[in-house]
Amino acid sequence: MAKESADRITIDLFAEEKRRGRPKTNPLPRQAQLKVNKRNQIKRDRQKGLKRVELKVDSDLFETLNELAKAQSVSRSELIETILKAGVERLDTANSERN
């Protein structure tokens, strides 16, 4: 069998050729894939009843949150959610004691 230079299916004939990266498995360009993936993630979050909240924090606080999350083996968002829940419960308790 002759070696066809355009043939990329016959792997054994091209064993010495190194091809970079993973084979292309998705016909969409990377930017379009990212948009589709983000849209699907938002749909999954909505089905779970999750809402998105964004906030900006000082870099020192950001590093502290990262360290605490790593120490507790949770994600930063899980840690922030736990802190917020505890704070809301504390405020709710304080408000109910006043009334």
C-alpha positions in Angstrom: 0.0 0.0 0.0 1.4 3.4 -1.0 1.6 6.2 1.5 -0.9 8.9 0.7 0.3 12.2 2.2 -3.3 13.5 2.5 -4.5 10.4 4.3 -4.7 11.0 8.1 -6.8 8.0 8.9 -4.1 5.4 8.5 -2.3 6.1 11.7 0.4 3.4 11.5 1.9 5.0 8.4 2.3 8.3 10.2 3.6 7.1 13.5 6.7 9.2 13.2 4.7 12.4 12.6 3.8 14.3 15.7 0.5 16.1 15.7 -0.1 18.7 18.3 -3.1 18.7 20.7 -6.3 16.8 20.8 -8.2 16.0 17.7 -11.0 18.4 16.8 -14.2 16.8 18.0 -16.5 19.8 17.8 -17.3 21.6 14.5 -17.8 25.0 16.3 -14.9 27.4 16.9 -13.7 27.7 20.5 -15.5 31.0 21.1 -18.9 29.6 20.0 -18.3 26.5 22.2 -17.7 28.7 25.2 -20.9 30.6 24.6 -22.9 27.3 24.2 -21.3 25.9 27.4 -22.0 29.1 29.4 -25.7 29.1 28.2 -26.1 25.4 29.2 -24.5 26.2 32.6 -26.9 29.0 33.2 -29.8 26.8 32.3 -28.6 24.1 34.8 -28.2 26.7 37.5 -31.7 28.0 36.9 -33.2 24.5 37.1 -31.4 24.1 40.5 -33.0 27.4 41.6 -29.6 29.2 41.8 -29.3 33.0 41.2 -26.1 34.8 40.1 -24.6 37.4 42.4 -21.5 39.4 41.6 -19.4 41.4 44.0 -16.1 43.1 43.9 -13.7 42.7 46.9 -10.3 43.9 47.9 -7.4 41.7 46.8 -6.5 40.9 50.4 -10.0 39.7 51.2 -9.9 37.7 47.9 -6.7 35.9 49.0 -8.1 35.3 52.5 -11.2 33.7 51.0 -9.1 31.5 48.7 -7.0 30.4 51.7 -10.0 29.6 53.8 -11.7 27.8 51.0 -8.6 25.7 50.4 -8.2 24.9 54.1 -11.9 23.7 54.3 -11.6 21.8 51.0 -14.6 23.7 49.4 -14.8 26.1 46.5 -14.6 29.8 47.1 -18.3 30.3 46.1 -19.4 27.6 48.6 -17.4 29.4 51.3 -18.9 32.7 50.4 -22.4 31.2 50.4 -21.8 29.7 53.9 -20.6 33.0 55.2 -23.5 34.9 53.8 -26.0 32.3 55.2 -24.5 32.6 58.6 -24.5 36.4 58.4 -28.2 36.5 57.3 -29.2 34.1 60.1 -27.3 36.2 62.7 -29.1 39.4 61.4 -32.4 37.6 61.4 -31.9 36.4 65.0 -30.9 39.9 66.1 -33.9 41.4 64.4 -36.3 38.9 66.0 -34.8 39.5 69.4 -35.5 43.3 69.1 -39.1 42.8 68.2 
